[in-house]
Amino acid sequence: MIEFITRRFLLLLPVLFLVSVISFSITYISPGDTAENALMNPMGGVDQRAVEEFRAKTGLDNPVHIQYINWMEKVLRGDLGESYMTGENVSEAILRCFKVTLKLAVISMLVSLIIAIPLGILSALRKGTAVDAACRLFALTGVSMPSFWQAYILIIVFALILEILPSSGYGDGSLTYIFLPAITLGTSYAAVTMRLMRASMLDVMQQDYIRAARAKGVPEHIIILKHALKNSLIPVVTVAGLNFGYLLNGSVIVETIFSWPGIGNLIVSSILSKDYPMIQGCVLFIAVIFVLVNFAVDISYAYLNPKIRYESKT
């Protein structure tokens, strides 16, 4: 297992290097001059002398490769620079917003899995019945329903009509503020996961070792929980891991609708204000999160199916 984890980790290094290059390049592939965009006044004018001083202060007058090396040295120390607009430390801003998004992501993922896994198993075990049809209808509705439409429906019902939940904002961070965005995100991801869980469960239940267990008189609930469920979860782990990566990086639409002060909102505001250090930091952070989530998924694969460890050696 240690050898498997080591090999997977070494494969991350070139990916992380490419991610850093792409993140750094945002300054140069974006339209306009970085210094002029940062110092442009509301009327559209800019002081050229101030622009030159800004370039010298921020190192934008150095060759590109020197800028990249200097930027990477800071990144490796955990310093992502300072915001051009507010002067706030980028690392501190991202971590502050990420803590808020993390809380929402964990609860949304729990909602998703609590709904998806039991319904997927139930739908597979009751294939062709009314229960199966109802579960598949839920999945179809969840996949087809846009998240922004679902968010507005929940706001209308729970905030405007019933008046039992706040319509937006973070407030004190309690469940009353988290409930609506978490349900919006959780149910949309649950629909996809439930369909995959059903398909995987149906496939596993047709395997020879399941038939052998039944022939030996093993109770059905033992077959499902001990033999079928673990193998059925392998493809589900992939989707759940990627979904959690998306949730950790903030759902831009949902966070914007609910005025949730997470990393998704931070990205939108940074793009609108052309705050390049903040955009670079957010892109790098998001990419690293996705890489680490995939790494965790690989490790979970090896745990759920030990054959993967040995097949990867060949």
Stockholm file with secondary structure:
# STOCKHOLM 1.0

chainA/1-314         MIEFITRRFLLLLPVLFLVSVISFSITYISPGDTAENALMNPMGGVDQRAVEEFRAKTGLDNPVHIQYINWMEKVLRGDLGESYMTGENVSEAILRCFKVTLKLAVISMLVSLIIAIPLGILSALRKGTAVDAACRLFALTGVSMPSFWQAYILIIVFALILEILPSSGYGDGSLTYIFLPAITLGTSYAAVTMRLMRASMLDVMQQDYIRAARAKGVPEHIIILKHALKNSLIPVVTVAGLNFGYLLNGSVIVETIFSWPGIGNLIVSSILSKDYPMIQGCVLFIAVIFVLVNFAVDISYAYLNPKIRYESKT
#=GR chainA/1-314 SS CHHHHHHHHHHHHHHHHHHHHHHHHHHHHSSSCHHHHHHCCTTSCCCHHHHHHHHHHHTTTSCHHHHHHHHHHHHHTTCCCBCTTTCCBHHHHHHHHHHHHHHHHHHHHHHHHHHHHHHHHHHHHTTTSHHHHHHHHHHHHHHHSCHHHHHHHHIIIIIIISCCSCSSCCTTSCHHHHHHHHHHHHHHHHHHHHHHHHHHHHHHTTSHHHHHHHHTTCCHHHIIIIIIHHHHHHHHHHHHHHHHHHHHTCCHHHHHHTTCCSHHHHHHHHHHTTCHHHHHHHHHHHHHHHHHHHHHHHHHHHHHCTHHHHHTTC
#=GC SS_cons         CHHHHHHHHHHHHHHHHHHHHHHHHHHHHSSSCHHHHHHCCTTSCCCHHHHHHHHHHHTTTSCHHHHHHHHHHHHHTTCCCBCTTTCCBHHHHHHHHHHHHHHHHHHHHHHHHHHHHHHHHHHHHTTTSHHHHHHHHHHHHHHHSCHHHHHHHHIIIIIIISCCSCSSCCTTSCHHHHHHHHHHHHHHHHHHHHHHHHHHHHHHTTSHHHHHHHHTTCCHHHIIIIIIHHHHHHHHHHHHHHHHHHHHTCCHHHHHHTTCCSHHHHHHHHHHTTCHHHHHHHHHHHHHHHHHHHHHHHHHHHHHCTHHHHHTTC
//
